[in-house]
């Protein structure tokens, strides 16, 4: 009795198709993970390039230094604490939105302080008083 090869071929095609799909999914996961890692490296590189592009404050170039700091922090979306007053202190009845706003402001303020200190000449860094909010230094 002759049997048709068609069912066996269809079965083989389904198996190959399933194997191909699993292989594609695995490759996609590897590519996706690599893409995220590449993205993180790109972001880190961009941040480093932006921060290192700020002219170092040497005691005589405040206007120029301030301008560069504001531009870099703005481009990096870290200027929130420079634009907004510190939110009121949180209490036990503070809303999730108030907590989120405070967290955003504190993160921005911390980053501002780190970037500003990094861009001040080390020889004069100690002579500049620490400010809890760098925004107050701009008006002096």
C-alpha positions in Angstrom: 0.0 0.0 0.0 1.3 3.4 -1.0 1.1 6.2 1.5 1.2 9.7 0.6 4.4 11.6 1.7 2.3 14.8 2.2 1.4 14.3 5.9 5.0 13.6 6.7 6.1 16.7 4.9 3.5 18.8 6.6 4.6 17.4 9.9 8.2 18.2 9.2 7.4 21.7 8.1 5.5 22.3 11.3 8.4 21.1 13.4 10.9 23.2 11.4 8.5 26.2 11.7 8.3 25.7 15.5 12.0 25.3 15.8 12.5 28.4 13.7 10.2 30.4 15.9 11.9 29.3 19.1 15.3 30.2 17.5 13.9 33.6 16.4 12.6 34.3 19.9 15.9 33.4 21.5 17.8 35.6 19.1 15.3 38.4 19.7 15.9 38.1 23.4 19.7 38.2 22.9 19.4 41.2 20.5 17.0 43.0 22.9 19.3 42.5 25.9 22.3 43.6 23.8 20.3 46.7 22.6 19.5 47.6 26.2 23.1 47.3 27.2 24.2 49.3 24.2 21.6 51.9 25.2 22.9 52.1 28.7 26.4 52.5 27.4 25.2 55.3 25.0 23.4 57.1 27.8 26.5 56.9 30.1 28.7 58.1 27.3 26.4 61.0 26.6 26.2 62.0 30.2 29.9 61.9 30.6 30.5 63.9 27.4 28.0 66.5 28.6 29.4 66.8 32.1 33.0 67.0 30.8 31.9 69.7 28.3 31.2 72.2 31.1 33.9 74.8 31.4 35.7 74.5 34.7 34.9 77.3 37.1 38.2 78.9 38.1 36.9 81.9 40.1 36.9 84.4 37.2 34.5 82.8 34.7 31.2 82.5 36.8 28.9 83.9 34.1 30.3 81.5 31.4 30.4 78.5 33.8 26.8 79.2 35.0 25.6 79.4 31.4 27.2 76.0 30.5 25.9 74.3 33.7 22.4 75.5 33.0 22.5 74.3 29.4 24.0 70.9 30.2 21.6 70.3 33.1 18.7 71.3 30.9 19.7 69.0 28.1 20.0 66.1 30.5 16.6 67.0 32.1 18.3 67.5 35.5 17.4 71.2 35.9 14.2 70.6 37.8 15.6 71.7 41.2 17.0 74.8 39.6 13.7 75.8 38.1 11.4 74.8 41.0 11.4 75.6 44.7 11.9 72.7 47.1 8.5 71.2 47.8 7.2 71.3 51.4 8.4 68.6 53.7 6.5 65.3 53.5 4.2 64.3 56.2 2.3 61.1 57.0 -0.6 62.4 55.0 1.4 63.4 51.9 -0.1 62.1 48.7 1.7 59.8 46.3 2.0 62.7 43.9 3.7 64.9 46.6 6.1 62.1 47.4 6.9 61.7 43.7 7.5 65.4 43.3 9.8 65.5 46.3 11.7 62.4 45.1 12.1 64.1 41.6 13.3 67.3 43.2 15.8 65.6 45.6 17.2 63.5 42.7 17.6 66.6 40.5 19.2 68.6 43.4 21.7 65.8 44.2 22.7 65.5 40.5 23.0 69.3 40.3 25.4 69.4 43.3 27.5 66.5 42.0 27.9 68.0 38.5 28.6 71.5 39.8 31.2 70.3 42.3 32.8 68.2 39.5 33.1 71.3 37.3 34.8 73.6 39.9 38.5 73.9 40.0 39.7 71.6 42.8 42.0 74.4 44.2 39.0 76.6 45.0 36.3 74.0 45.6 36.9 74.1 49.4 36.5 77.9 49.4 33.0 77.7 48.1 30.4 77.2 50.8 28.2 74.1 50.5 24.7 75.0 49.7 21.9 72.4 50.2 20.2 74.0 47.2 22.5 75.2 44.4 19.7 77.4 43.0 20.4 79.9 45.8 24.0 80.3 44.6 22.8 81.6 41.2 21.5 84.9 42.6 24.7 85.8 44.4 
